[in-house]
Each structure stands twice: as C-alpha cells, then as structure tokens.
Amino acid sequence: MSFKEISPKINIDAIKMLGHLNSEQQEKKLQRDKELEAIIKGEDDRLLLIIGPCSSDNEEAVLEYARRLAKLQEAVKDKIFMVMRVYTAKPRTNGDGYKGLIHEPDADGHTDLINGIKMVRDLHYKVITETGLTTADEMLYPENLPMVDDLVSYHAIGARSVENQQHRFVASGIDVPTGLKNPTSGNLKVMFNGIYAAQQSQDFLFGRAEVQTSGNPLAHAILRGGQDENGKYHPNYYTDNLLDTIEIYEKMGLKNPFIVIDTNHDNSGKKFMEQIRIVRQTLVNRDWDDKIRQNVRGFMIESYLEDGRQDKPEVFGKSITDPCLGWDKTEALVQEIYEAENKNN
C-alpha cells in the first residue's frame, strides 16, 4: 500500500488566477450572493431553484444551457431566484463510472485531475461572467474548496458525504449557503446532526494548519429521499415528511430553518419525469400548510438541454449521469412555478 505523487504540487494561488473575477464582476456576484443569503434567512420570500445538469460534462452544452437559463431567470426574477448547478465532481457508489469534470475533462475515461481543476474554475467563471448567473457545486472533496471558494455561491454536501466529519467541519467555515442532504438511508437525524455541526464553530486541521471556523448559519436541509436495504425507494417530500422535518428543526433550535426538495434521486425513484409531479405536489403542500410554506422554500431540479440520459457523450446536451428534464420541459415547469407563486401573492 502506498501513495505515489504523479504530478507537481498544486499552486492554489496560480490556479485561482485562472478565471479571476474583476471588481465589477465581483460586485455583481456579491449582490446576488446577498440576495441568496436573504432568501435563506427568510428576509426575501422568493423561491430558490438550484437547477441544472446532473453533471457538467461538456463546456459548450453547459454554457448554452446557462445562456437559456439566464434569460428565463430574468423573466421570473420577482418570484424565483435561480442558482445554476455546475456540478463538477460526482460521487460513485462503487468507485466506477464518470466522476465528473475534475477527473475527466474530456469525459472520455482518461483521468487528468490537474487540467480538470483548471477546467472546473474556468467553467464556473464563464457561467458567472457570460450570463450573470451564480453557480452551485457539490463539495465532494473538501480539500478542493480553496480552489473555487471565490466563485461558487452555493455548496451541497451529498448523501454519501453528509455523515463525514471533515465535510461537516469544512462546511462550518463556508460563508455562503450550504445544503446538506439526508443520507441514502433517508435518516433525517444524520442530516440534522450535520447541519448542527456545520452551524457551530469548529477547530480542526485543514490545509496543513490548525484552523478555527466561525460556524455557517446558512447551512440547511436538502430532502432527497432514501432507499432501504432491499432497494425500495422511500420519498420524503410528502406532507408528513415535511412536517416531521420542520418539527426536528424546531426541537433543535437551528438557525435559519430552510428546506430544499431534491426532486430527483430517491424522491423520484430515478424517474426524471417525476420531478414535474414532485414540484407540483410540493406547491400544493405549501398552499395547504403555513408551516410548510414558511420552511420549504427551495427545489433542486436536474435539467439539461435534452431529456433523459446516455451512456456516452454522443448527443449534445444530454446527461451521461442521472437522467434530466430537457429544456422545453424545464422552461414550462419554471413558468408553472412562477404562475403558482403569482396566484398566491
């Protein structure tokens, strides 16, 4: 058993100069970050959508999607605030399969992590500067945070990482919203323990130094459903699930209660078209119960240019990981959410 270095040491400062926001771009991003923070804190009643491809596997396709999303955001900005999914690292259940842009810049099975890191920064930078949107990414590798912390506006901690202490502690030092998913088992206590840890100040080793964090009051819940030992899916977006989640929030006294519904994964049973129904059902639940309306204020939606998925990157804008809603269905769904919010205000 051994570790063999196969590249030079990474110079983080040099990496961060690749795709560095100028003062005007920083100001625009900061303004959107302030709006997002206000939404998480309940000071802005717009709905939050974390929306975009399951994985950012092709720069041209992702940027084309971003341009379309930016136009849609402008049309619905008074009721909906969108942060684009630019997910560049993918967890794999058994370690096999496409692991994201950071591992495979060309999505061809060839690993090139050094160029992958550069492409990750470049893609976030281009989405921000070319469209005015801000971006979300999964924090799969906490040690990579310093390479993107000036660009990413929303971090997600996935179902396989949420119980990991390093993920929780690093989240406690992030100064933007960080969503923690329930684990694949569906155990809400695990997720809430993670949120609690992320909201507290922590002392630990990071970047070869002892660090102390301030705590992240913007850490919050993402419900993505669960799966039991027999492979049966257990969604957790139903009314009783939401009320149970809210009750735990209240009992634990956590800051800024905020619940995002992940409309795919185990909530949809991997059936991407179910995302539409799940959004509709959640909107009904929000209308039915004031507590749900006050706490459930976000959706995570997997969406790309084309419906479904493919094994190899042959069709432009079609996912090579989880199946996604295509653009036409995405646009119609966002418009439906917008109209529903207009009726209620």
C-alpha positions, -999 to 999 in steps of 0.1 A, spaced: 0 0 0 15 34 -10 8 68 -24 28 79 -54 29 115 -65 23 117 -102 21 155 -106 38 186 -92 24 202 -61 -7 223 -70 -2 261 -66 -36 273 -54 -28 309 -60 -18 302 -96 -49 282 -101 -71 310 -87 -56 335 -112 -72 313 -140 -106 328 -140 -103 357 -116 -133 380 -113 -126 417 -119 -140 442 -94 -172 448 -115 -178 411 -118 -171 406 -81 -197 433 -72 -224 417 -93 -217 383 -78 -217 398 -43 -251 413 -49 -266 380 -60 -249 363 -30 -266 388 -7 -300 381 -23 -294 344 -19 -285 349 18 -316 369 24 -337 341 9 -322 315 32 -327 338 62 -364 344 53 -359 381 45 -368 375 9 -398 354 0 -388 343 -34 -385 306 -41 -350 292 -46 -342 269 -75 -309 250 -76 -312 239 -112 -291 225 -140 -274 194 -153 -267 164 -131 -231 167 -141 -213 194 -161 -198 170 -187 -195 193 -217 -185 230 -215 -203 241 -247 -235 224 -237 -234 237 -201 -228 273 -214 -256 270 -239 -279 259 -210 -266 287 -189 -275 313 -215 -310 300 -218 -314 298 -180 -302 334 -176 -330 346 -200 -355 326 -180 -342 339 -147 -348 375 -159 -384 367 -168 -392 353 -134 -369 372 -111 -396 388 -90 -408 354 -77 -379 329 -83 -342 331 -77 -321 306 -96 -286 293 -89 -273 271 -117 -260 236 -109 -224 234 -122 -216 201 -107 -180 191 -115 -173 161 -92 -196 131 -89 -197 105 -61 -198 69 -74 -214 42 -53 -186 16 -61 -159 40 -74 -165 32 -110 -181 54 -137 -178 90 -147 -165 110 -118 -170 145 -132 -152 172 -150 -125 174 -123 -115 138 -130 -122 136 -168 -120 170 -185 -129 153 -218 -154 128 -205 -135 101 -224 -125 79 -195 -90 94 -193 -81 109 -159 -64 143 -158 -70 160 -125 -46 189 -129 -63 200 -161 -96 191 -146 -92 215 -117 -84 243 -143 -115 235 -163 -136 235 -132 -126 270 -124 -129 281 -160 -164 267 -163 -177 284 -131 -160 316 -142 -176 315 -177 -211 309 -164 -208 338 -140 -192 363 -164 -210 354 -196 -245 351 -182 -246 369 -148 -259 338 -130 -242 324 -100 -233 288 -95 -237 258 -72 -214 227 -69 -212 196 -47 -184 197 -22 -173 162 -28 -136 169 -19 -134 194 10 -97 199 3 -105 214 -31 -126 242 -15 -98 269 -17 -97 264 -54 -133 275 -60 -144 294 -29 -143 328 -46 -166 315 -74 -192 291 -60 -222 307 -44 -239 275 -31 -223 243 -19 -241 210 -15 -229 181 7 -242 149 -8 -259 119 7 -227 98 8 -207 126 25 -231 141 50 -220 119 79 -183 127 73 -168 149 100 -144 167 76 -173 177 53 -193 190 82 -164 209 97 -153 225 64 -189 235 58 -188 254 91 -162 277 76 -180 284 44 -196 319 41 -223 311 16 -254 288 18 -245 251 22 -272 224 18 -267 191 35 -287 161 21 -302 133 41 -281 101 36 -291 74 12 -308 56 41 -331 85 45 -321 90 82 -330 126 90 -311 126 123 -279 121 104 -286 151 82 -296 173 112 -265 163 131 -246 175 101 -264 208 99 -258 213 136 -221 207 133 -219 230 103 -236 258 121 -211 256 150 -176 270 153 -151 241 148 -114 235 154 -96 211 131 -67 205 107 -72 219 72 -47 229 45 -19 216 67 -27 240 96 -49 241 126 -80 263 118 -110 277 137 -142 284 118 -170 308 127 -198 284 120 -221 286 90 -256 299 99 -267 293 63 -263 255 65 -297 239 58 -316 207 48 -320 191 14 -345 162 13 -336 137 -14 -355 106 -4 -339 73 8 -335 37 -1 -338 7 22 -316 -25 22 -339 -41 -3 -336 -13 -28 -370 1 -22 -373 39 -26 -387 60 2 -396 95 -9 -396 122 18 -413 151 1 -448 141 13 -468 163 38 -460 141 69 -423 140 59 -421 178 57 -439 183 90 -416 158 107 -386 177 92 -399 210 104 -405 196 139 -369 184 142 -358 219 131 -379 234 158 -367 210 185 -330 215 177 -333 253 176 -312 256 145 -306 289 127 -325 299 96 -347 268 90 -348 262 53 -358 231 34 -349 223 -3 -367 194 -20 -344 174 -43 -369 164 -70 -348 136 -85 -327 108 -69 -346 86 -44 -376 110 -43 -383 103 -80 -371 67 -79 -346 77 -106 -376 85 -129 -367 120 -141 -401 129 -154 -414 125 -118 -396 158 -110 -425 177 -125 -451 159 -103 -430 163 -72 -427 201 -77 -465 203 -82 -472 182 -51 -449 204 -31 -465 235 -43 -499 221 -32 -484 212 2 -471 248 6 -506 261 -1 -521 237 23 -500 244 54 -484 277 65 -456 259 83 -446 241 51 -448 273 32 -426 291 57 -399 264 57 -400 246 23 -387 273 1 -364 256 -25 -362 230 -52 -332 212 -66 -340 202 -102 -319 182 -126 -323 197 -160 -303 199 -192 -308 206 -229 -322 172 -238 -345 147 -219 -330 116 -203 -295 102 -203 -270 84 -224 -240 61 -217 -216 80 -239 -214 118 -248 -229 114 -282 -260 137 -281 -252 174 -273 -267 185 -240 -278 151 -229 -267 138 -195 -242 110 -191 -250 105 -154 -286 108 -140 -314 115 -165 -325 151 -166 -355 171 -178 -349 186 -212 -350 223 -218 -386 226 -231 -400 208 -200 -377 228 -178 -389 261 -191 -425 250 -188 -420 238 -153 -403 271 -141 -431 290 -157 -457 269 -139 -439 275 -106 -439 313 -114 -476 313 -121 -484 294 -90 -464 319 -69 -481 348 -86 -515 334 -76 -505 332 -40 -492 368 -37 
